[in-house]
Structures are given as C-alpha cells and as structure tokens.
Amino acid sequence: MMSESEAQPQQGQMILTPFQIKKFEHLFHTLYDTHKDMTVSRQDFFELLKKTARIRQWKTGSPGYKKAAERLAGFWSALMTGNKRYRNNALQAHIKLDEWLQYWSDFVMAAYDEGDFPVKSCHRIAPVSYAWHTNFLEFLFELMDVSGDGVIDKSEFTNCFAEFSLSPEECGKAFDEMSKDGEIKKDEFAKLWYQYLTSTEESDPGNSLLGKLYTPAE
C-alpha cells in the first residue's frame, strides 16, 4: 500500500500540466527575459526598470525611479535566493528556463497546499520563501494604475503591456475577458494573477492576464 507521503507529489517533482507549462514559459519570455537569451538575469531586471520608467514617465534619479529600482533589486534578490536549490551551480548568476519551470512547479504545489493567495512558502524538502510575490503583485498593479485611482482601466492595461511588445488589440481583448464594468480593482487583479499562476482550466479569465499565450518558436 502506498504511504501518504508517497501518494502526494513532493517538492522537486514536476507537477505542471502542459497548459501550465505554456503559461509559465509565456511569463518567462514576456515579462522577465527582456534580453531574449533564454535566461533571466540581473540585466533583465535592469531592462525591466527602464520599461517601468518609460511606462510611468519617470526620469532617471527621480523619487519614483529610485523606489522602483530598490523594489526590483529586492525582487531579483528574492527570486535568486528562492531559485538557488534548482541551479546546478550555486554561483550561477542567471536562471534557465528548466530551472524556472521547476521553481514554479513547487510554487503551484505550495499554492494547492495553502489553497489561496498569497502563497508564503514551500517546506516539503527545503524551505523556499514566496513572500516577495505579494510585493511584486502590488508593484505590477501600481505600475499599471498610472492615474492612482485604485483601479486599472483598459488604456492603462494596454499602454503598460505595449512596452512588453503585446499588441493593443491583443491587450484590449484580454482586458475585456477579465474586467468588470471596464476596470480591474486591486483585489480582482490579485485573484486574476493567482488564477494565471495556478489554474489548469483554459477558460479561466486570469489566463488572459498576459495576452495570447505563445513561445518564441511560434
């Protein structure tokens, strides 16, 4: 008879469905791998800072720019720390796609354990903290909410992701699939983000958060 520990998936075991893998590959290529070299590195986060500054029209050295730089540096550090156990070389200063997928597979496992967002950590084998995800979610929402009115409208959503090479038509369609009354509130955005990260149902609206799913090969 199989024991309870044997029956349950363990940390380090790939549990992502093909659809989930496609979503995390899309997240990798669209939002993080800004240099398109199939890795995520500190240089990608520098480029992400430049994109952030263009979206918010912040000049280098301005208060908004400095705050964004500090937050992004913290996200990079937390991602590298959390991803350390998946890298063959602890001194490796970038994250490869297969390591990225394993990291998120364990995140999804932890999400299923906790049953809701935010997901704090995974402790099945080695502790991995996901605390930075909540702050990153807030960063993304604030990045898009240019008006500061506490909601994201279609133009804000479209203008933000145009910086990540998503077409206005694609963004507009995605926004319509997710929004209620032409806007997305902060709590709704959190639910959509969690849905994007964890859902296995292709019809769930959160799967439209980053537009049409694709990989560079397509």
MILUM-951793 format. One record per atom (N, C-alpha, C, O): residue number from 1; atom name; x, y, z. Coordinates in pm, whole numbers. Example, Ala and Ser with C-alpha at 12.3 -4.5 7.8 and 13.67 -1.06 7.14 Angstrom:
! MILUM-951793
resi_name_u_v_w
1_N_1319_-569_780
1_CA_1230_-450_780
1_C_1320_-330_780
1_O_1424_-332_846
2_N_1285_-225_708
2_CA_1367_-106_714
2_C_1290_3_787
2_O_1341_114_804
***
This chain:
! MILUM-951793
resi_name_u_v_w
1_N_84_-120_0
1_CA_0_0_0
1_C_88_125_0
1_O_186_131_74
2_N_54_225_-82
2_CA_133_346_-91
2_C_110_434_30
2_O_-4_456_71
3_N_220_484_89
3_CA_208_572_205
3_C_157_707_161
3_O_158_740_42
4_N_111_789_259
4_CA_59_922_228
4_C_165_1009_164
4_O_136_1085_72
5_N_291_998_213
5_CA_399_1080_158
5_C_432_1039_16
5_O_469_1122_-67
6_N_419_908_-14
6_CA_447_860_-149
6_C_335_899_-244
6_O_359_923_-363
7_N_211_905_-193
7_CA_96_936_-277
7_C_92_1082_-318
7_O_43_1116_-425
8_N_145_1170_-232
8_CA_143_1312_-260
8_C_266_1353_-340
8_O_374_1300_-318
9_N_251_1447_-433
9_CA_369_1498_-504
9_C_464_1564_-407
9_O_422_1627_-310
10_N_594_1551_-434
10_CA_696_1604_-346
10_C_765_1724_-411
10_O_766_1738_-533
11_N_823_1809_-326
11_CA_898_1923_-376
11_C_1009_1874_-468
11_O_1077_1776_-437
12_N_1027_1941_-581
12_CA_1126_1898_-679
12_C_1068_1809_-787
12_O_1136_1778_-885
13_N_942_1766_-771
13_CA_875_1683_-870
13_C_793_1774_-962
13_O_716_1857_-913
14_N_807_1759_-1093
14_CA_734_1843_-1186
14_C_586_1804_-1187
14_O_552_1692_-1224
15_N_500_1896_-1145
15_CA_357_1867_-1141
15_C_278_1951_-1240
15_O_156_1936_-1251
16_N_344_2041_-1313
16_CA_273_2130_-1403
16_C_213_2053_-1521
16_O_276_1963_-1577
17_N_91_2091_-1559
17_CA_29_2036_-1678
17_C_89_2104_-1801
17_O_152_2209_-1788
18_N_71_2047_-1920
18_CA_122_2114_-2041
18_C_71_2257_-2055
18_O_145_2346_-2097
19_N_-54_2280_-2019
19_CA_-109_2416_-2027
19_C_-41_2509_-1927
19_O_-9_2623_-1961
20_N_-17_2462_-1806
20_CA_52_2544_-1707
20_C_196_2573_-1751
20_O_246_2684_-1733
21_N_262_2473_-1806
21_CA_398_2493_-1856
21_C_399_2604_-1962
21_O_488_2689_-1962
22_N_302_2602_-2051
22_CA_295_2705_-2155
22_C_276_2843_-2093
22_O_333_2941_-2141
23_N_196_2851_-1986
23_CA_175_2981_-1920
23_C_303_3031_-1855
23_O_335_3150_-1866
24_N_376_2943_-1788
24_CA_499_2987_-1722
24_C_610_3017_-1823
24_O_695_3103_-1797
25_N_610_2948_-1935
25_CA_703_2984_-2042
25_C_668_3122_-2097
25_O_757_3203_-2125
26_N_540_3148_-2113
26_CA_494_3278_-2162
26_C_532_3389_-2064
26_O_575_3497_-2106
27_N_515_3364_-1935
27_CA_555_3460_-1832
27_C_704_3487_-1840
27_O_748_3602_-1831
28_N_782_3382_-1856
28_CA_928_3391_-1868
28_C_967_3480_-1986
28_O_1047_3572_-1971
29_N_910_3451_-2103
29_CA_951_3520_-2225
29_C_894_3662_-2233
29_O_959_3751_-2288
30_N_775_3685_-2180
30_CA_708_3814_-2195
30_C_752_3916_-2092
30_O_781_4031_-2126
31_N_759_3875_-1966
31_CA_779_3972_-1858
31_C_922_3975_-1806
31_O_969_4080_-1765
32_N_991_3861_-1807
32_CA_1120_3854_-1738
32_C_1241_3852_-1832
32_O_1335_3929_-1813
33_N_1239_3766_-1933
33_CA_1356_3752_-2021
33_C_1355_3865_-2125
33_O_1330_3841_-2243
34_N_1382_3986_-2079
34_CA_1373_4103_-2167
34_C_1481_4105_-2274
34_O_1464_4168_-2378
35_N_1594_4035_-2250
35_CA_1703_4031_-2348
35_C_1689_3914_-2446
35_O_1769_3900_-2538
36_N_1588_3830_-2425
36_CA_1557_3721_-2516
36_C_1675_3628_-2540
36_O_1704_3590_-2653
37_N_1743_3592_-2430
37_CA_1856_3499_-2440
37_C_1829_3368_-2368
37_O_1921_3291_-2339
38_N_1700_3342_-2338
38_CA_1655_3217_-2275
38_C_1704_3202_-2131
38_O_1708_3091_-2078
39_N_1741_3312_-2068
39_CA_1774_3313_-1925
39_C_1716_3440_-1863
39_O_1687_3537_-1933
40_N_1701_3437_-1731
40_CA_1664_3557_-1656
40_C_1784_3595_-1571
40_O_1834_3515_-1492
41_N_1829_3719_-1586
41_CA_1948_3765_-1516
41_C_1924_3904_-1458
41_O_1819_3964_-1479
42_N_2023_3953_-1386
42_CA_2014_4089_-1331
42_C_1996_4192_-1444
42_O_1926_4292_-1426
43_N_2059_4166_-1559
43_CA_2047_4259_-1671
43_C_1902_4271_-1718
43_O_1859_4378_-1761
44_N_1827_4160_-1710
44_CA_1686_4166_-1746
44_C_1608_4256_-1650
44_O_1516_4327_-1691
45_N_1646_4254_-1523
45_CA_1578_4339_-1426
45_C_1617_4485_-1445
45_O_1536_4574_-1418
46_N_1738_4512_-1492
46_CA_1775_4649_-1529
46_C_1687_4698_-1643
46_O_1640_4811_-1642
47_N_1665_4610_-1741
47_CA_1580_4647_-1854
47_C_1435_4665_-1808
47_O_1364_4753_-1857
48_N_1392_4581_-1713
48_CA_1258_4595_-1658
48_C_1242_4731_-1589
48_O_1135_4792_-1595
49_N_1347_4777_-1524
49_CA_1345_4909_-1462
49_C_1328_5018_-1568
49_O_1253_5114_-1549
50_N_1397_5003_-1681
50_CA_1385_5102_-1790
50_C_1242_5104_-1845
50_O_1187_5210_-1872
51_N_1183_4985_-1860
51_CA_1046_4977_-1908
51_C_951_5043_-1808
51_O_860_5117_-1846
52_N_974_5016_-1681
52_CA_892_5076_-1575
52_C_899_5228_-1582
52_O_797_5296_-1572
53_N_1019_5280_-1599
53_CA_1037_5426_-1605
53_C_966_5485_-1727
53_O_910_5595_-1719
54_N_970_5413_-1839
54_CA_901_5465_-1959
54_C_750_5464_-1940
54_O_681_5558_-1980
55_N_698_5357_-1881
55_CA_553_5348_-1858
55_C_504_5460_-1768
55_O_400_5521_-1793
56_N_581_5488_-1662
56_CA_540_5589_-1565
56_C_601_5726_-1592
56_O_576_5822_-1519
57_N_681_5735_-1697
57_CA_746_5861_-1736
57_C_830_5918_-1621
57_O_824_6038_-1591
58_N_907_5832_-1560
58_CA_998_5872_-1453
58_C_1137_5897_-1512
58_O_1187_5818_-1591
59_N_1196_6006_-1474
59_CA_1332_6035_-1514
59_C_1430_5960_-1424
59_O_1402_5936_-1307
60_N_1545_5924_-1479
60_CA_1649_5858_-1400
60_C_1685_5946_-1280
60_O_1715_6064_-1295
61_N_1682_5885_-1162
61_CA_1716_5958_-1041
61_C_1598_6022_-971
61_O_1614_6074_-860
62_N_1480_6021_-1034
62_CA_1361_6078_-970
62_C_1317_5988_-855
62_O_1358_5872_-850
63_N_1236_6038_-761
63_CA_1191_5955_-648
63_C_1122_5826_-692
63_O_1148_5720_-636
64_N_1035_5835_-793
64_CA_967_5715_-842
64_C_1064_5614_-900
64_O_1050_5494_-878
65_N_1163_5663_-974
65_CA_1264_5577_-1035
65_C_1346_5507_-927
65_O_1370_5387_-935
66_N_1388_5583_-827
66_CA_1469_5525_-719
66_C_1393_5419_-642
66_O_1448_5314_-607
67_N_1265_5445_-616
67_CA_1183_5348_-543
67_C_1165_5221_-625
67_O_1174_5110_-572
68_N_1139_5237_-755
68_CA_1123_5121_-843
68_C_1252_5041_-851
68_O_1249_4918_-849
69_N_1366_5109_-859
69_CA_1496_5041_-865
69_C_1519_4959_-739
69_O_1568_4846_-746
70_N_1484_5015_-625
70_CA_1502_4944_-497
70_C_1411_4822_-489
70_O_1453_4716_-443
71_N_1288_4838_-532
71_CA_1193_4726_-526
71_C_1234_4615_-622
71_O_1229_4497_-586
72_N_1273_4650_-743
72_CA_1313_4549_-841
72_C_1439_4477_-798
72_O_1453_4357_-822
73_N_1532_4547_-735
73_CA_1653_4482_-683
73_C_1615_4380_-576
73_O_1675_4273_-569
74_N_1517_4414_-494
74_CA_1471_4321_-392
74_C_1404_4199_-452
74_O_1423_4087_-404
75_N_1325_4219_-559
75_CA_1261_4106_-626
75_C_1365_4012_-687
75_O_1353_3890_-677
76_N_1466_4070_-751
76_CA_1572_3989_-812
76_C_1644_3908_-707
76_O_1668_3788_-726
77_N_1679_3970_-598
77_CA_1749_3900_-490
77_C_1665_3786_-434
77_O_1715_3677_-411
78_N_1536_3812_-413
78_CA_1446_3710_-358
78_C_1426_3595_-456
78_O_1422_3479_-416
79_N_1414_3627_-585
79_CA_1398_3524_-687
79_C_1522_3436_-694
79_O_1510_3314_-703
80_N_1640_3496_-691
80_CA_1764_3419_-697
80_C_1782_3333_-573
80_O_1828_3219_-582
81_N_1746_3387_-457
81_CA_1757_3309_-333
81_C_1662_3190_-337
81_O_1700_3079_-302
82_N_1538_3214_-380
82_CA_1440_3107_-386
82_C_1473_3003_-491
82_O_1439_2886_-476
83_N_1539_3046_-598
83_CA_1571_2957_-709
83_C_1703_2883_-690
83_O_1738_2798_-771
84_N_1775_2914_-584
84_CA_1911_2860_-564
84_C_1914_2708_-565
84_O_2005_2649_-623
85_N_1816_2645_-502
85_CA_1818_2499_-493
85_C_1795_2430_-627
85_O_1817_2310_-639
86_N_1750_2505_-728
86_CA_1723_2445_-858
86_C_1840_2459_-955
86_O_1839_2398_-1062
87_N_1940_2538_-919
87_CA_2053_2561_-1008
87_C_2166_2463_-978
87_O_2198_2437_-862
88_N_2227_2408_-1083
88_CA_2336_2313_-1065
88_C_2458_2379_-1002
88_O_2530_2316_-925
89_N_2479_2504_-1036
89_CA_2592_2580_-984
89_C_2540_2694_-898
89_O_2471_2783_-948
90_N_2571_2691_-770
90_CA_2520_2792_-678
90_C_2568_2932_-714
90_O_2505_3031_-677
91_N_2681_2941_-788
91_CA_2735_3071_-826
91_C_2677_3121_-959
91_O_2707_3232_-1002
92_N_2596_3039_-1022
92_CA_2533_3078_-1148
92_C_2448_3202_-1127
92_O_2363_3206_-1039
93_N_2471_3305_-1209
93_CA_2406_3435_-1188
93_C_2288_3458_-1281
93_O_2253_3572_-1312
94_N_2226_3349_-1325
94_CA_2107_3361_-1408
94_C_2019_3239_-1386
94_O_2061_3141_-1324
95_N_1898_3245_-1437
95_CA_1803_3135_-1422
95_C_1765_3085_-1561
95_O_1719_3162_-1645
96_N_1783_2956_-1584
96_CA_1747_2896_-1712
96_C_1601_2852_-1708
96_O_1541_2839_-1602
97_N_1545_2829_-1826
97_CA_1402_2800_-1837
97_C_1362_2676_-1759
97_O_1258_2676_-1693
98_N_1441_2568_-1766
98_CA_1404_2446_-1694
98_C_1405_2469_-1543
98_O_1322_2413_-1471
99_N_1499_2550_-1494
99_CA_1506_2582_-1352
99_C_1386_2669_-1311
99_O_1329_2654_-1203
100_N_1350_2759_-1400
100_CA_1233_2845_-1381
100_C_1106_2762_-1366
100_O_1025_2786_-1277
101_N_1088_2664_-1455
101_CA_969_2581_-1452
101_C_962_2497_-1324
101_O_854_2479_-1268
102_N_1076_2446_-1278
102_CA_1075_2367_-1156
102_C_1042_2454_-1035
102_O_969_2411_-945
103_N_1095_2574_-1033
103_CA_1064_2670_-926
103_C_913_2692_-918
103_O_854_2687_-810
104_N_850_2717_-1033
104_CA_707_2745_-1033
104_C_624_2619_-1010
104_O_512_2628_-959
105_N_675_2505_-1047
105_CA_606_2380_-1016
105_C_592_2363_-865
105_O_486_2326_-815
106_N_699_2391_-792
106_CA_694_2383_-646
106_C_604_2492_-588
106_O_538_2470_-486
107_N_602_2609_-652
107_CA_512_2715_-608
107_C_366_2669_-620
107_O_287_2687_-528
108_N_332_2610_-734
108_CA_195_2563_-756
108_C_159_2457_-654
108_O_47_2454_-603
109_N_254_2368_-623
109_CA_231_2267_-521
109_C_200_2332_-387
109_O_107_2291_-317
110_N_278_2434_-351
110_CA_255_2506_-225
110_C_121_2579_-229
110_O_51_2586_-127
111_N_85_2633_-345
111_CA_-43_2702_-359
111_C_-159_2607_-337
111_O_-258_2642_-273
112_N_-147_2486_-390
112_CA_-252_2387_-369
112_C_-260_2346_-222
112_O_-368_2320_-170
113_N_-145_2342_-155
113_CA_-143_2311_-12
113_C_-214_2418_69
113_O_-295_2388_157
114_N_-184_2546_38
114_CA_-239_2657_116
114_C_-380_2694_72
114_O_-460_2742_152
115_N_-411_2671_-55
115_CA_-546_2691_-102
115_C_-586_2833_-137
115_O_-702_2856_-173
116_N_-495_2928_-128
116_CA_-530_3066_-159
116_C_-404_3149_-176
116_O_-294_3102_-148
117_N_-422_3272_-223
117_CA_-312_3367_-238
117_C_-318_3464_-121
117_O_-428_3501_-80
118_N_-205_3508_-64
118_CA_-69_3480_-108
118_C_-15_3347_-59
118_O_-52_3299_48
119_N_72_3288_-139
119_CA_142_3166_-100
119_C_272_3207_-32
119_O_351_3281_-90
120_N_293_3161_90
120_CA_406_3210_169
120_C_535_3134_145
120_O_641_3194_130
121_N_526_2999_142
121_CA_650_2921_132
121_C_618_2776_99
121_O_504_2732_107
122_N_724_2703_63
122_CA_716_2559_41
122_C_819_2494_132
122_O_936_2531_129
123_N_776_2399_213
123_CA_866_2339_311
123_C_872_2186_301
123_O_913_2120_396
124_N_832_2130_189
124_CA_826_1984_183
124_C_965_1921_193
124_O_980_1816_256
125_N_1066_1983_133
125_CA_1203_1934_146
125_C_1292_2045_199
125_O_1344_2035_310
126_N_1310_2148_121
126_CA_1391_2264_162
126_C_1302_2387_160
126_O_1223_2404_67
127_N_1313_2474_260
127_CA_1226_2592_264
127_C_1254_2688_149
127_O_1369_2725_124
128_N_1149_2728_80
128_CA_1158_2828_-26
128_C_1052_2934_5
128_O_934_2902_14
129_N_1094_3059_20
129_CA_1001_3166_54
129_C_945_3231_-72
129_O_1018_3261_-166
130_N_814_3251_-72
130_CA_747_3320_-182
130_C_692_3455_-137
130_O_605_3512_-204
131_N_740_3505_-25
131_CA_687_3629_31
131_C_698_3746_-67
131_O_613_3835_-68
132_N_803_3746_-150
132_CA_824_3856_-243
132_C_715_3864_-349
132_O_697_3970_-410
133_N_643_3755_-374
133_CA_540_3754_-477
133_C_430_3856_-449
133_O_379_3921_-540
134_N_393_3870_-320
134_CA_289_3966_-284
134_C_333_4108_-317
134_O_255_4187_-370
135_N_458_4140_-286
135_CA_510_4273_-316
135_C_523_4296_-467
135_O_500_4406_-516
136_N_559_4189_-540
136_CA_569_4202_-686
136_C_431_4226_-747
136_O_418_4303_-842
137_N_330_4159_-693
137_CA_193_4179_-740
137_C_151_4325_-720
137_O_91_4385_-809
138_N_181_4379_-603
138_CA_149_4520_-575
138_C_226_4612_-669
138_O_172_4713_-716
139_N_350_4577_-696
139_CA_432_4657_-789
139_C_368_4661_-927
139_O_359_4767_-988
140_N_324_4545_-978
140_CA_263_4539_-1109
140_C_134_4621_-1114
140_O_110_4694_-1211
141_N_53_4608_-1010
141_CA_-73_4683_-1008
141_C_-46_4833_-1008
141_O_-108_4908_-1084
142_N_46_4876_-923
142_CA_79_5019_-916
142_C_143_5069_-1045
142_O_123_5184_-1084
143_N_218_4982_-1111
143_CA_279_5019_-1239
143_C_172_5050_-1342
143_O_184_5147_-1418
144_N_67_4969_-1346
144_CA_-40_4989_-1444
144_C_-136_5101_-1405
144_O_-188_5171_-1492
145_N_-159_5117_-1276
145_CA_-254_5218_-1228
145_C_-188_5356_-1230
145_O_-160_5415_-1125
146_N_-164_5406_-1350
146_CA_-92_5533_-1367
146_C_-168_5649_-1303
146_O_-106_5740_-1248
147_N_-300_5647_-1310
147_CA_-380_5756_-1254
147_C_-383_5754_-1102
147_O_-413_5855_-1039
148_N_-351_5638_-1043
148_CA_-351_5627_-898
148_C_-489_5626_-835
148_O_-504_5659_-718
149_N_-591_5587_-914
149_CA_-728_5587_-862
149_C_-770_5453_-803
149_O_-886_5435_-765
150_N_-677_5359_-795
150_CA_-707_5231_-732
150_C_-767_5127_-823
150_O_-804_5019_-777
151_N_-780_5157_-952
151_CA_-830_5060_-1050
151_C_-746_5071_-1177
151_O_-683_5174_-1203
152_N_-746_4963_-1255
152_CA_-678_4962_-1385
152_C_-785_4968_-1493
152_O_-876_4885_-1494
153_N_-776_5064_-1583
153_CA_-869_5069_-1695
153_C_-801_5013_-1820
153_O_-683_4979_-1818
154_N_-878_5004_-1927
154_CA_-826_4939_-2048
154_C_-705_5011_-2105
154_O_-608_4946_-2147
155_N_-708_5143_-2108
155_CA_-596_5217_-2166
155_C_-469_5198_-2083
155_O_-360_5187_-2139
156_N_-482_5196_-1950
156_CA_-366_5174_-1864
156_C_-309_5035_-1885
156_O_-187_5017_-1893
157_N_-396_4937_-1894
157_CA_-354_4798_-1916
157_C_-283_4785_-2050
157_O_-177_4724_-2060
158_N_-344_4842_-2154
158_CA_-289_4833_-2289
158_C_-156_4905_-2301
158_O_-61_4853_-2360
159_N_-148_5025_-2244
159_CA_-24_5103_-2252
159_C_91_5034_-2179
159_O_206_5039_-2224
160_N_60_4970_-2067
160_CA_164_4901_-1991
160_C_221_4785_-2072
160_O_343_4776_-2089
161_N_136_4698_-2122
161_CA_186_4578_-2188
161_C_233_4603_-2331
161_O_298_4517_-2391
162_N_201_4720_-2385
162_CA_262_4757_-2514
162_C_413_4768_-2499
162_O_487_4743_-2593
163_N_458_4805_-2379
163_CA_601_4814_-2351
163_C_667_4676_-2353
163_O_788_4665_-2367
164_N_585_4571_-2339
164_CA_636_4433_-2342
164_C_602_4365_-2474
164_O_597_4242_-2484
165_N_577_4448_-2576
165_CA_557_4402_-2715
165_C_427_4325_-2736
165_O_419_4244_-2828
166_N_326_4349_-2653
166_CA_194_4292_-2676
166_C_112_4394_-2754
166_O_115_4513_-2722
167_N_39_4350_-2855
167_CA_-35_4442_-2941
167_C_-154_4502_-2866
167_O_-210_4438_-2777
168_N_-194_4625_-2902
168_CA_-311_4687_-2839
168_C_-437_4603_-2856
168_O_-518_4593_-2763
169_N_-455_4542_-2973
169_CA_-573_4459_-2997
169_C_-575_4339_-2904
169_O_-678_4304_-2846
170_N_-459_4276_-2890
170_CA_-446_4160_-2803
170_C_-473_4198_-2658
170_O_-543_4126_-2586
171_N_-417_4311_-2615
171_CA_-435_4356_-2477
171_C_-580_4395_-2451
171_O_-635_4364_-2345
172_N_-642_4462_-2549
172_CA_-781_4503_-2532
172_C_-873_4384_-2518
172_O_-964_4384_-2436
173_N_-850_4281_-2599
173_CA_-931_4160_-2591
173_C_-911_4091_-2457
173_O_-1008_4045_-2395
174_N_-786_4083_-2411
174_CA_-757_4021_-2282
174_C_-824_4097_-2169
174_O_-880_4037_-2077
175_N_-819_4230_-2176
175_CA_-880_4312_-2070
175_C_-1030_4289_-2064
175_O_-1087_4275_-1956
176_N_-1095_4285_-2179
176_CA_-1240_4265_-2183
176_C_-1279_4130_-2123
176_O_-1385_4118_-2062
177_N_-1194_4029_-2141
177_CA_-1223_3897_-2087
177_C_-1210_3892_-1935
177_O_-1270_3807_-1870
178_N_-1132_3985_-1879
178_CA_-1104_3982_-1735
178_C_-1181_4086_-1654
178_O_-1207_4064_-1536
179_N_-1217_4198_-1715
179_CA_-1265_4313_-1638
179_C_-1415_4308_-1613
179_O_-1491_4240_-1683
180_N_-1455_4382_-1511
180_CA_-1595_4403_-1479
180_C_-1621_4553_-1487
180_O_-1553_4632_-1421
181_N_-1719_4593_-1567
181_CA_-1753_4735_-1581
181_C_-1634_4817_-1630
181_O_-1622_4935_-1596
182_N_-1547_4756_-1710
182_CA_-1438_4831_-1772
182_C_-1323_4866_-1681
182_O_-1246_4957_-1712
183_N_-1309_4797_-1570
183_CA_-1198_4825_-1479
183_C_-1163_4700_-1399
183_O_-1244_4608_-1386
184_N_-1041_4698_-1346
184_CA_-995_4588_-1261
184_C_-946_4647_-1130
184_O_-852_4726_-1128
185_N_-1010_4608_-1021
185_CA_-970_4655_-888
185_C_-853_4571_-837
185_O_-821_4466_-893
186_N_-789_4620_-731
186_CA_-669_4555_-680
186_C_-696_4412_-634
186_O_-616_4323_-664
187_N_-806_4389_-563
187_CA_-836_4254_-517
187_C_-870_4162_-634
187_O_-840_4043_-631
188_N_-933_4217_-738
188_CA_-963_4140_-857
188_C_-835_4105_-932
188_O_-821_3994_-984
189_N_-742_4198_-936
189_CA_-614_4174_-1002
189_C_-538_4061_-932
189_O_-478_3977_-998
190_N_-542_4061_-799
190_CA_-475_3955_-722
190_C_-535_3818_-755
190_O_-462_3720_-769
191_N_-667_3812_-767
191_CA_-733_3685_-800
191_C_-697_3640_-941
191_O_-675_3521_-965
192_N_-692_3735_-1033
192_CA_-655_3702_-1171
192_C_-511_3653_-1179
192_O_-481_3558_-1252
193_N_-422_3717_-1104
193_CA_-281_3677_-1102
193_C_-266_3536_-1045
193_O_-194_3453_-1101
194_N_-334_3510_-934
194_CA_-329_3377_-872
194_C_-385_3273_-969
194_O_-333_3161_-979
195_N_-491_3310_-1041
195_CA_-551_3219_-1137
195_C_-454_3189_-1251
195_O_-443_3075_-1295
196_N_-385_3292_-1298
196_CA_-286_3271_-1404
196_C_-179_3172_-1359
196_O_-139_3084_-1435
197_N_-134_3186_-1234
197_CA_-25_3103_-1184
197_C_-67_2959_-1154
197_O_17_2869_-1161
198_N_-192_2937_-1121
198_CA_-231_2805_-1070
198_C_-336_2730_-1151
198_O_-344_2608_-1143
199_N_-415_2801_-1230
199_CA_-529_2736_-1295
199_C_-486_2635_-1402
199_O_-388_2653_-1473
200_N_-563_2527_-1409
200_CA_-545_2429_-1516
200_C_-658_2437_-1618
200_O_-658_2365_-1718
201_N_-755_2526_-1593
201_CA_-871_2542_-1681
201_C_-845_2655_-1781
201_O_-831_2771_-1742
202_N_-838_2621_-1907
202_CA_-802_2720_-2009
202_C_-905_2832_-2021
202_O_-871_2941_-2067
203_N_-1029_2808_-1978
203_CA_-1135_2909_-1991
203_C_-1134_3012_-1878
203_O_-1208_3110_-1886
204_N_-1052_2993_-1775
204_CA_-1049_3088_-1663
204_C_-998_3224_-1711
204_O_-898_3229_-1783
205_N_-1064_3334_-1673
205_CA_-1027_3466_-1724
205_C_-885_3509_-1690
205_O_-823_3583_-1767
206_N_-832_3465_-1576
206_CA_-697_3504_-1536
206_C_-590_3460_-1633
206_O_-480_3517_-1635
207_N_-619_3360_-1713
207_CA_-521_3312_-1810
207_C_-496_3412_-1923
207_O_-403_3396_-2001
208_N_-580_3516_-1931
208_CA_-563_3620_-2032
208_C_-477_3735_-1983
208_O_-458_3833_-2055
209_N_-424_3725_-1862
209_CA_-356_3838_-1798
209_C_-238_3891_-1879
209_O_-211_4011_-1878
210_N_-168_3802_-1949
210_CA_-53_3845_-2029
210_C_-79_3826_-2178
210_O_13_3804_-2256
211_N_-205_3837_-2216
211_CA_-240_3827_-2357
211_C_-236_3684_-2408
211_O_-243_3589_-2330
212_N_-225_3670_-2538
212_CA_-223_3539_-2604
212_C_-98_3462_-2565
212_O_13_3515_-2570
213_N_-117_3336_-2525
213_CA_-3_3252_-2489
213_C_75_3214_-2614
213_O_18_3173_-2715
214_N_206_3230_-2604
214_CA_292_3192_-2716
214_C_432_3163_-2663
214_O_465_3200_-2550
215_N_512_3099_-2744
215_CA_653_3079_-2716
215_C_731_3131_-2836
215_O_673_3143_-2945
216_N_860_3164_-2821
216_CA_937_3217_-2935
216_C_931_3130_-3059
216_O_939_3181_-3171
217_N_918_2998_-3041
217_CA_914_2907_-3155
217_C_792_2931_-3242
217_O_790_2896_-3361
218_N_688_2990_-3182
218_CA_567_3015_-3258
218_C_576_3143_-3339
218_O_482_3179_-3410
***
